[in-house]
Amino acid sequence: MPSSRIYIRPLEITDAEELLALRVCNRSFLQPFEPIRLEGYWTLEEQRNLIAASVQGGLAPQFRAFGIFLKEGNDLVGRIELSGIARGPFQNANVGYFLDQAHNGKGYATEAVSDCVSYAFGELGLHRVQAGVMPRNLPSKRVLEKAGFRYEGLARRYLNINGTWEDHELYAITVED
């Protein structure tokens, strides 16, 4: 069921400036939950390069990046992606997302995750979508639970986040759910 307040669409090169502004504005807010980013990441050129790589084929078979936009005003308020898209007997992808701090707590992330899962199951024909979230990131866990994901277990020292190997709780949803 499409959201009534937000929409997701593939990021385009023309979104790079707005995406960079969003990333810079939320840098300190998101830092505890993301890998360390080199300074080059925080440039318009690098944002354009990252979007181009996902659009023009380099990452496309295994990666889809979408902007999260408000229907009213068309403002970019976040980003959501499917990564590690696997075919064959697995038919799986990982979902990751961030939302502008000013728009947290309004249900937009849950709507975006639900829309992205619908895309994964419909357009891509995947069977399963999974996500990892740090145990202390309670808002993100709520997003996944509200979007219908189920808790599957704890992966110890799963990802290097902000310079530290962090445990992650694993959540998943399948097309049958």
Number of C-alpha atoms within 10 A of each C-alpha: 7 13 14 11 13 21 20 24 15 16 22 15 14 10 15 21 15 15 22 19 15 18 22 14 13 16 16 10 13 17 13 14 17 15 15 14 11 7 8 10 15 15 15 16 13 15 21 19 15 18 22 18 14 20 19 9 11 12 17 15 14 15 20 23 25 21 24 28 20 17 14 9 7 11 13 21 23 23 24 23 19 23 20 15 21 16 15 7 7 11 16 24 25 18 24 17 18 20 22 19 15 9 12 13 12 9 14 23 29 20 23 28 24 21 19 24 25 17 15 23 18 12 9 14 14 22 18 21 23 22 20 24 23 20 14 12 13 10 13 19 22 15 20 24 16 16 18 18 22 17 17 13 11 16 15 11 13 17 18 14 17 15 11 13 13 18 19 20 20 20 21 21 20 16 14 7 9
